[in-house]
Amino acid sequence: MKELLKIFFIFFRIGALTIGGGYAMIPVIHKELVDREKIVTEDEFLDYIAVAQSIPGIIAVNVSTFIGYKLHGLLGAMIICLAVVLPSFLIIIGLANVLMLYRDSTFIVKSFSGIRPAVIGIMIFSVYKLGKPLEKNVFSITILSITIIAILVFNIHPIIALIVSGGLGGLYGHFN
């Protein structure tokens, strides 16, 4: 129970202090669980990201739920999911009231023009951090390139790209 409580507070802190949504949480979760606490390995973390990306929901919540399940089964999954979501829920309820009162404030409007680029920067950092341990071989670079082109140029749905990439990865692994 002590370990579960410790993990709850780690994820509660992540949920409370990470601004920018699910993708912005990824480097924070990585730093806490892979680098600092060494609760999951780099490979496990990347696997959780891959699976979380391919199912509906917020990626950080999905990753957190997988980690909770790995550590403490169904109870761990539920408690950690609650821990990562609860701060946002409480903050949103509080902010909704404040923003409704001051929604026409120039300061509030201009604040968001500063926050948006910072969130993009955090997301770019997430991509960089997640890409570092990626095997840099012809297959990985080809899948990466084709996926980017398929989504940006041909407007392929990301889920289709993930399914096809997973299938190609399975075939590649089977024959190599």
MARBA-3410 file (N, C-alpha, C, O; in Angstrom, 1 decimal):
176
0.8,-1.2,0.0,0.0,0.0,0.0,0.9,1.3,0.0,0.5,2.3,-0.6 ~ 2.0,1.2,0.7,2.9,2.3,0.7,3.4,2.7,-0.7,3.5,3.9,-1.0 ~ 3.8,1.7,-1.4,4.3,1.9,-2.8,3.2,2.5,-3.7,3.5,3.3,-4.5 ~ 2.0,2.0,-3.5,0.8,2.5,-4.3,0.6,4.0,-4.0,0.3,4.8,-4.9 ~ 0.7,4.3,-2.7,0.5,5.7,-2.3,1.6,6.6,-2.9,1.4,7.7,-3.3
2.8,6.1,-2.9,4.0,6.8,-3.4,3.7,7.1,-4.9,3.9,8.2,-5.4 ~ 3.3,6.1,-5.7,3.1,6.2,-7.1,1.9,7.2,-7.3,1.9,8.0,-8.3 ~ 0.9,7.1,-6.5,-0.3,8.0,-6.6,0.2,9.5,-6.5,-0.2,10.3,-7.4 ~ 1.1,9.8,-5.6,1.5,11.2,-5.4,2.5,11.6,-6.5,2.5,12.8,-6.9 ~ 3.2,10.7,-7.1,4.1,11.0,-8.2,3.2,11.4,-9.4,3.4,12.4,-10.1
2.1,10.6,-9.7,1.2,10.9,-10.8,0.3,12.1,-10.5,-0.1,12.8,-11.4 ~ -0.1,12.3,-9.3,-0.8,13.5,-8.9,0.0,14.7,-9.2,-0.5,15.7,-9.7 ~ 1.3,14.7,-8.8,2.1,15.8,-9.0,2.3,16.1,-10.6,2.3,17.2,-11.0 ~ 2.5,15.0,-11.3,2.6,15.1,-12.8,1.4,15.7,-13.3,1.4,16.7,-14.1 ~ 0.2,15.3,-12.9,-1.1,15.8,-13.4,-1.3,17.2,-13.0,-1.9,18.0,-13.7
-0.8,17.6,-11.8,-1.0,19.0,-11.3,0.0,20.0,-11.9,-0.4,21.2,-12.1 ~ 1.2,19.6,-12.3,2.2,20.5,-12.7,2.5,20.5,-14.1,3.3,21.4,-14.6 ~ 1.9,19.7,-14.9,2.2,19.6,-16.3,1.1,20.4,-17.1,0.0,20.0,-17.1 ~ 1.6,21.4,-17.8,0.6,22.2,-18.6,0.9,21.9,-20.0,2.0,21.8,-20.5 ~ -0.2,21.7,-20.8,-0.1,21.5,-22.2,-0.7,20.2,-22.7,-0.5,19.9,-23.9
-1.4,19.5,-21.8,-2.1,18.3,-22.3,-1.2,17.0,-22.2,-0.1,17.0,-21.7 ~ -1.8,16.0,-22.8,-1.2,14.7,-22.7,0.2,14.5,-23.2,1.1,13.9,-22.6 ~ 0.5,15.1,-24.4,1.8,15.0,-25.0,2.9,15.8,-24.1,4.0,15.3,-24.0 ~ 2.5,16.9,-23.5,3.4,17.6,-22.7,3.8,16.8,-21.4,4.8,17.1,-20.8 ~ 2.9,15.9,-21.0,3.1,15.1,-19.8,4.2,14.0,-20.1,4.8,13.5,-19.1
4.3,13.6,-21.3,5.2,12.5,-21.6,6.6,12.6,-21.1,7.1,11.7,-20.5 ~ 7.3,13.8,-21.4,8.7,13.9,-20.9,8.7,13.9,-19.4,9.7,13.5,-18.8 ~ 7.7,14.5,-18.7,7.7,14.5,-17.3,7.5,13.1,-16.7,8.2,12.8,-15.8 ~ 6.6,12.4,-17.3,6.4,11.0,-16.8,7.7,10.2,-17.1,8.1,9.4,-16.2 ~ 8.3,10.4,-18.2,9.6,9.7,-18.5,10.7,10.1,-17.5,11.3,9.2,-16.9
10.8,11.4,-17.2,11.8,11.8,-16.2,11.6,11.2,-14.8,12.5,10.7,-14.2 ~ 10.3,11.2,-14.4,10.0,10.7,-13.1,10.1,9.2,-13.0,10.7,8.7,-12.0 ~ 9.6,8.4,-14.0,9.5,7.0,-13.8,10.7,6.2,-14.4,11.0,5.1,-14.0 ~ 11.3,6.7,-15.5,12.4,6.1,-16.1,13.7,6.6,-15.5,14.6,5.8,-15.1 ~ 13.9,7.9,-15.5,15.2,8.5,-15.1,15.3,8.5,-13.6,16.3,8.0,-13.0
14.3,9.1,-12.9,14.5,9.3,-11.4,14.1,8.1,-10.6,15.0,7.6,-9.8 ~ 12.9,7.5,-10.8,12.5,6.4,-9.9,12.9,5.0,-10.4,12.9,4.1,-9.7 ~ 13.2,5.0,-11.7,13.6,3.7,-12.4,12.6,2.6,-12.2,12.9,1.4,-11.9 ~ 11.3,3.0,-12.3,10.2,2.1,-12.1,9.9,1.3,-13.4,9.6,0.1,-13.4 ~ 10.1,2.0,-14.6,10.0,1.3,-15.8,11.3,1.5,-16.6,12.0,2.5,-16.4
11.6,0.6,-17.6,12.7,0.8,-18.4,12.4,1.7,-19.6,11.2,2.0,-19.9 ~ 13.4,2.1,-20.3,13.3,2.9,-21.5,12.4,2.2,-22.5,11.5,2.7,-23.1 ~ 12.7,0.9,-22.8,12.0,0.1,-23.7,10.5,-0.1,-23.4,9.7,0.0,-24.2 ~ 10.3,-0.3,-22.1,8.9,-0.5,-21.6,8.1,0.8,-21.8,7.0,0.8,-22.3 ~ 8.8,1.9,-21.5,8.1,3.2,-21.7,7.8,3.5,-23.1,6.6,3.9,-23.4
8.7,3.2,-24.0,8.4,3.4,-25.5,7.3,2.4,-25.9,6.4,2.8,-26.8 ~ 7.2,1.2,-25.4,6.1,0.3,-25.7,4.8,0.9,-25.2,3.8,0.8,-25.9 ~ 4.8,1.4,-24.0,3.5,2.0,-23.5,3.1,3.2,-24.3,1.9,3.3,-24.6 ~ 4.0,4.0,-24.8,3.7,5.1,-25.7,3.1,4.6,-27.0,2.1,5.1,-27.4 ~ 3.7,3.6,-27.5,3.2,3.1,-28.8,1.8,2.5,-28.7,0.9,2.8,-29.5
1.5,1.8,-27.6,0.2,1.2,-27.4,-0.8,2.3,-27.1,-1.9,2.4,-27.6 ~ -0.4,3.2,-26.2,-1.3,4.3,-25.8,-1.7,5.2,-26.9,-2.8,5.7,-27.0 ~ -0.8,5.4,-27.9,-1.0,6.2,-29.1,-2.0,5.5,-30.0,-2.7,6.2,-30.7 ~ -2.1,4.2,-29.9,-3.0,3.5,-30.9,-4.4,3.2,-30.3,-5.1,2.5,-31.0 ~ -4.7,3.6,-29.1,-6.0,3.4,-28.6,-6.6,4.8,-28.3,-5.9,5.8,-28.1
-8.0,4.8,-28.2,-8.6,6.1,-27.9,-8.2,6.6,-26.5,-7.9,5.8,-25.6 ~ -8.3,7.9,-26.3,-8.0,8.5,-25.0,-6.8,9.4,-25.0,-6.1,9.5,-26.0 ~ -6.6,10.0,-23.9,-5.4,10.9,-23.7,-4.2,10.1,-23.5,-4.2,9.2,-22.7 ~ -3.2,10.4,-24.3,-2.0,9.5,-24.3,-1.4,9.4,-22.9,-1.0,8.3,-22.4 ~ -1.3,10.5,-22.1,-0.7,10.5,-20.8,-1.5,9.7,-19.8,-0.9,8.9,-19.0
-2.8,9.7,-20.0,-3.7,8.9,-19.1,-3.5,7.4,-19.5,-3.5,6.6,-18.6 ~ -3.5,7.2,-20.7,-3.3,5.8,-21.2,-2.0,5.2,-20.7,-1.9,4.1,-20.2 ~ -0.9,6.0,-20.9,0.4,5.5,-20.4,0.4,5.3,-18.9,0.9,4.3,-18.4 ~ -0.1,6.2,-18.2,-0.2,6.1,-16.7,-1.0,4.9,-16.3,-0.6,4.2,-15.4 ~ -2.1,4.6,-17.0,-2.9,3.5,-16.7,-2.1,2.2,-16.9,-2.2,1.2,-16.1
-1.4,2.1,-18.0,-0.6,0.9,-18.3,0.5,0.7,-17.2,0.7,-0.4,-16.7 ~ 1.1,1.8,-16.8,2.2,1.7,-15.8,1.6,1.3,-14.5,2.1,0.4,-13.8 ~ 0.4,1.9,-14.1,-0.3,1.5,-12.9,-0.6,0.0,-12.9,-0.5,-0.7,-11.9 ~ -1.1,-0.5,-14.1,-1.4,-1.9,-14.2,-0.2,-2.8,-14.1,-0.2,-3.8,-13.4 ~ 0.9,-2.4,-14.7,2.1,-3.1,-14.6,2.6,-3.3,-13.1,3.1,-4.3,-12.7
2.5,-2.2,-12.4,3.0,-2.1,-11.0,2.1,-2.8,-10.0,2.5,-3.5,-9.1 ~ 0.8,-2.6,-10.2,-0.2,-3.1,-9.1,-1.5,-3.6,-9.7,-2.5,-3.6,-8.9 ~ -1.5,-4.1,-10.9,-2.7,-4.7,-11.4,-3.8,-3.7,-11.6,-3.6,-2.5,-11.8 ~ -5.0,-4.2,-11.6,-6.2,-3.4,-11.9,-6.3,-2.3,-10.9,-6.7,-1.1,-11.3 ~ -6.1,-2.5,-9.6,-6.2,-1.5,-8.6,-5.2,-0.4,-8.9,-5.5,0.8,-8.8
-4.0,-0.7,-9.3,-2.9,0.3,-9.6,-3.3,1.1,-10.8,-3.1,2.3,-10.8 ~ -3.9,0.4,-11.8,-4.3,1.2,-13.0,-5.4,2.2,-12.7,-5.3,3.3,-13.1 ~ -6.4,1.8,-11.8,-7.5,2.7,-11.5,-7.0,3.9,-10.6,-7.3,5.0,-10.8 ~ -6.1,3.6,-9.6,-5.6,4.6,-8.7,-4.7,5.6,-9.5,-4.8,6.8,-9.3 ~ -3.8,5.1,-10.3,-2.9,6.0,-11.0,-3.7,6.8,-12.1,-3.4,8.0,-12.3
-4.7,6.2,-12.7,-5.5,7.0,-13.7,-6.2,8.1,-12.9,-6.2,9.2,-13.4 ~ -6.7,7.8,-11.8,-7.4,8.9,-10.9,-6.4,9.9,-10.5,-6.6,11.1,-10.6 ~ -5.2,9.5,-10.2,-4.1,10.4,-9.7,-3.7,11.4,-10.8,-3.5,12.6,-10.5 ~ -3.6,11.0,-12.0,-3.2,11.8,-13.1,-4.3,12.7,-13.6,-4.0,13.8,-14.2 ~ -5.5,12.3,-13.5,-6.7,13.1,-14.0,-7.2,14.0,-12.9,-7.7,15.1,-13.3
-7.2,13.7,-11.7,-7.8,14.5,-10.6,-7.3,15.9,-10.5,-8.2,16.8,-10.4 ~ -6.0,16.2,-10.6,-5.6,17.6,-10.5,-6.2,18.4,-11.7,-6.7,19.6,-11.4 ~ -6.2,17.9,-12.9,-6.8,18.7,-14.0,-8.3,18.9,-13.8,-8.8,20.0,-14.0 ~ -9.0,17.9,-13.3,-10.4,18.1,-13.0,-10.6,19.2,-12.0,-11.5,20.1,-12.2 ~ -9.9,19.2,-10.9,-10.1,20.2,-9.9,-9.7,21.6,-10.4,-10.3,22.6,-10.1
-8.6,21.6,-11.1,-8.1,22.9,-11.7,-9.1,23.5,-12.7,-9.4,24.7,-12.7 ~ -9.6,22.6,-13.5,-10.6,23.1,-14.6,-11.8,23.7,-13.9,-12.3,24.7,-14.3 ~ -12.3,23.0,-12.9,-13.5,23.5,-12.2,-13.2,24.9,-11.6,-14.0,25.8,-11.8 ~ -12.0,25.1,-11.0,-11.7,26.4,-10.4,-11.4,27.4,-11.5,-11.9,28.5,-11.4 ~ -10.7,27.0,-12.6,-10.4,28.0,-13.6,-11.6,28.4,-14.4,-11.8,29.5,-14.9
-12.5,27.5,-14.6,-13.8,27.8,-15.4,-14.5,29.0,-14.8,-14.9,29.9,-15.5 ~ -14.6,29.0,-13.5,-15.2,30.1,-12.8,-14.5,31.4,-13.0,-15.1,32.4,-13.3 ~ -13.2,31.3,-12.8,-12.3,32.5,-12.9,-12.4,33.0,-14.4,-12.5,34.2,-14.6 ~ -12.2,32.1,-15.3,-12.2,32.6,-16.8,-13.5,33.1,-17.2,-13.6,34.1,-18.0 ~ -14.6,32.6,-16.7,-15.9,33.2,-17.0,-16.0,34.6,-16.5,-16.7,35.4,-17.1
-15.5,34.8,-15.3,-15.6,36.2,-14.7,-14.7,37.2,-15.5,-15.0,38.3,-15.7 ~ -13.5,36.7,-15.9,-12.5,37.6,-16.5,-12.2,37.3,-18.0,-11.1,37.6,-18.5 ~ -13.2,36.7,-18.7,-12.9,36.2,-20.1,-12.6,37.4,-21.1,-12.0,37.1,-22.1 ~ -13.0,38.6,-20.7,-12.8,39.7,-21.6,-11.5,40.5,-21.2,-11.2,41.5,-21.8 ~ -10.8,40.0,-20.2,-9.6,40.7,-19.8,-8.5,40.6,-20.8,-8.2,39.5,-21.3
-7.9,41.7,-21.2,-6.8,41.7,-22.1,-5.6,40.9,-21.6,-5.0,40.2,-22.4 ~ -5.3,40.9,-20.3,-4.2,40.1,-19.8,-4.5,38.6,-20.0,-3.6,37.9,-20.4 ~ -5.7,38.2,-19.7,-6.0,36.7,-19.9,-5.9,36.3,-21.4,-5.3,35.3,-21.7 ~ -6.4,37.1,-22.3,-6.4,36.8,-23.7,-4.9,36.8,-24.2,-4.5,35.9,-24.9 ~ -4.1,37.8,-23.8,-2.7,37.9,-24.2,-1.9,36.8,-23.5,-0.9,36.3,-24.1
-2.3,36.3,-22.3,-1.5,35.2,-21.7,-1.5,34.0,-22.6,-0.5,33.3,-22.7 ~ -2.7,33.7,-23.2,-2.8,32.5,-24.0,-1.9,32.6,-25.3,-1.5,31.6,-25.8 ~ -1.6,33.8,-25.7,-0.7,34.0,-26.9,0.7,33.6,-26.5,1.6,33.4,-27.3 ~ 1.0,33.7,-25.2,2.3,33.3,-24.7,2.4,31.8,-24.4,3.4,31.1,-24.5 ~ 1.3,31.3,-23.9,1.2,29.9,-23.5,1.3,28.9,-24.7,2.0,27.9,-24.7
0.6,29.3,-25.8,0.5,28.4,-27.0,1.9,28.0,-27.5,2.1,26.8,-27.7 ~ 2.8,29.0,-27.8,4.1,28.6,-28.3,4.9,27.7,-27.3,5.7,26.9,-27.8 ~ 4.7,28.0,-26.0,5.4,27.2,-25.1,5.0,25.7,-25.1,5.8,24.8,-25.0 ~ 3.7,25.5,-25.3,3.1,24.2,-25.4,3.7,23.5,-26.6,4.0,22.3,-26.5 ~ 3.7,24.2,-27.7,4.3,23.6,-28.9,5.8,23.2,-28.7,6.2,22.1,-29.1
6.5,24.1,-28.0,7.9,23.7,-27.7,8.0,22.5,-26.8,8.9,21.7,-27.0 ~ 7.1,22.4,-25.8,7.1,21.2,-25.0,6.8,19.9,-25.8,7.4,18.9,-25.6 ~ 5.9,20.0,-26.7,5.6,18.9,-27.6,6.7,18.5,-28.5,7.0,17.3,-28.7 ~ 7.4,19.5,-29.0,8.6,19.2,-29.9,9.7,18.5,-29.0,10.3,17.6,-29.5 ~ 9.9,19.0,-27.8,10.8,18.3,-26.9,10.4,16.9,-26.7,11.3,16.0,-26.6
9.1,16.6,-26.5,8.6,15.2,-26.4,9.0,14.4,-27.5,9.5,13.2,-27.4 ~ 8.8,14.9,-28.7,9.2,14.1,-30.0,10.7,13.9,-29.9,11.1,12.7,-30.3 ~ 11.5,14.8,-29.6,13.0,14.7,-29.5,13.3,13.6,-28.5,14.1,12.7,-28.8 ~ 12.8,13.7,-27.3,13.1,12.7,-26.3,12.6,11.3,-26.6,13.4,10.3,-26.4 ~ 11.5,11.2,-27.2,11.0,9.8,-27.6,11.8,9.3,-28.8,11.9,8.1,-28.9
12.3,10.2,-29.7,13.0,9.7,-30.8,14.5,9.3,-30.5,15.1,8.6,-31.3 ~ 15.0,9.8,-29.4,16.4,9.5,-29.1,16.7,8.0,-29.0,17.7,7.5,-29.7 ~ 15.9,7.2,-28.3,16.3,5.7,-28.2,15.8,4.9,-29.4,16.1,3.7,-29.5 ~ 15.2,5.5,-30.4,14.7,4.8,-31.5,15.9,4.2,-32.3,16.9,4.9,-32.5 ~ 15.8,3.0,-32.7,16.8,2.4,-33.5,16.9,3.1,-34.8,16.0,3.3,-35.6
18.1,3.6,-35.1,18.3,4.4,-36.3,18.8,3.4,-37.4,20.0,3.4,-37.7 ~ 17.9,2.7,-38.0,18.2,1.8,-39.1,17.4,2.1,-40.3,16.5,3.0,-40.2 ~ 17.6,1.5,-41.4,16.9,1.8,-42.6,15.4,1.6,-42.4,14.6,2.4,-42.9 ~ 15.0,0.5,-41.8,13.6,0.2,-41.6,12.9,1.3,-40.8,11.9,1.8,-41.2 ~ 13.5,1.7,-39.6,12.9,2.7,-38.8,12.7,4.0,-39.5,11.7,4.7,-39.4
13.8,4.4,-40.1,13.8,5.7,-40.8,12.8,5.7,-41.9,12.1,6.7,-42.2 ~ 12.6,4.6,-42.6,11.7,4.5,-43.7,10.2,4.5,-43.2,9.4,5.3,-43.7 ~ 10.0,3.8,-42.1,8.6,3.8,-41.5,8.3,5.3,-41.0,7.2,5.8,-41.3 ~ 9.3,5.9,-40.4,9.1,7.3,-39.9,8.8,8.2,-41.0,7.8,9.0,-41.0 ~ 9.5,8.1,-42.1,9.4,9.0,-43.2,8.0,8.8,-43.9,7.3,9.7,-44.3
7.7,7.5,-44.2,6.5,7.2,-44.9,5.3,7.6,-44.0,4.3,8.1,-44.5 ~ 5.4,7.4,-42.7,4.3,7.8,-41.8,4.0,9.3,-41.9,2.9,9.8,-42.0 ~ 5.1,10.1,-41.8,5.0,11.6,-41.8,4.4,12.0,-43.2,3.5,12.8,-43.2 ~ 4.9,11.5,-44.3,4.3,11.8,-45.6,2.9,11.4,-45.7,2.1,12.1,-46.2 ~ 2.6,10.2,-45.3,1.2,9.7,-45.4,0.2,10.6,-44.7,-0.9,10.8,-45.1
0.6,11.0,-43.5,-0.3,11.9,-42.7,-0.4,13.3,-43.2,-1.4,13.9,-43.4 ~ 0.8,13.9,-43.5,0.8,15.3,-43.9,0.4,15.5,-45.4,-0.4,16.4,-45.6 ~ 0.8,14.6,-46.3,0.6,14.9,-47.7,-0.7,14.2,-48.1,-1.5,14.8,-48.8 ~ -0.9,12.9,-47.7,-2.1,12.2,-48.2,-3.2,12.1,-47.2,-4.3,11.5,-47.4 ~ -3.1,12.8,-46.1,-4.1,13.0,-45.1,-4.6,11.6,-44.6,-5.8,11.4,-44.3
-3.7,10.6,-44.5,-4.1,9.3,-43.9,-4.3,9.4,-42.4,-3.6,10.2,-41.8 ~ -5.3,8.8,-41.9,-5.7,8.9,-40.5,-4.5,8.2,-39.7,-4.0,7.2,-40.1 ~ -4.1,8.8,-38.6,-3.0,8.3,-37.8,-3.2,6.8,-37.4,-2.2,6.1,-37.3 ~ -4.4,6.5,-37.1,-4.7,5.1,-36.7,-4.3,4.1,-37.8,-3.8,3.1,-37.5 ~ -4.7,4.5,-39.0,-4.4,3.6,-40.2,-2.8,3.5,-40.3,-2.3,2.4,-40.5
-2.1,4.7,-40.1,-0.7,4.7,-40.2,-0.1,3.7,-39.1,0.9,3.0,-39.4 ~ -0.7,3.8,-37.9,-0.2,2.9,-36.8,-0.4,1.4,-37.1,0.5,0.6,-36.9 ~ -1.6,1.1,-37.6,-1.9,-0.3,-37.9,-1.0,-0.8,-39.0,-0.5,-1.9,-38.9 ~ -0.8,0.0,-40.1,0.0,-0.5,-41.2,1.5,-0.6,-40.7,2.2,-1.6,-41.0 ~ 1.9,0.4,-39.9,3.3,0.4,-39.4,3.5,-0.8,-38.5,4.6,-1.5,-38.5
2.5,-1.1,-37.6,2.7,-2.3,-36.8,2.7,-3.6,-37.5,3.5,-4.4,-37.2 ~ 1.9,-3.7,-38.6,1.9,-4.8,-39.4,3.3,-5.0,-40.2,3.8,-6.1,-40.2 ~ 3.8,-3.9,-40.7,5.1,-3.9,-41.3,6.2,-4.3,-40.4,7.1,-5.0,-40.7 ~ 6.1,-3.7,-39.1,7.1,-4.1,-38.1,7.1,-5.5,-37.8,8.1,-6.2,-37.6 ~ 5.9,-6.1,-37.6,5.7,-7.5,-37.4,6.3,-8.4,-38.5,7.1,-9.3,-38.2
6.0,-8.0,-39.7,6.6,-8.7,-40.9,8.1,-8.6,-40.9,8.8,-9.6,-41.2 ~ 8.6,-7.4,-40.7,10.0,-7.1,-40.7,10.7,-8.0,-39.6,11.8,-8.6,-39.9 ~ 10.2,-8.0,-38.4,10.7,-8.8,-37.3,10.7,-10.3,-37.6,11.6,-11.0,-37.2 ~ 9.6,-10.7,-38.2,9.5,-12.1,-38.5,10.5,-12.6,-39.5,11.0,-13.7,-39.4 ~ 10.8,-11.8,-40.5,11.7,-12.2,-41.6,13.2,-11.8,-41.3,14.0,-12.1,-42.1
13.5,-11.1,-40.2,14.8,-10.8,-39.9,15.3,-11.4,-38.6,16.4,-11.2,-38.2
END
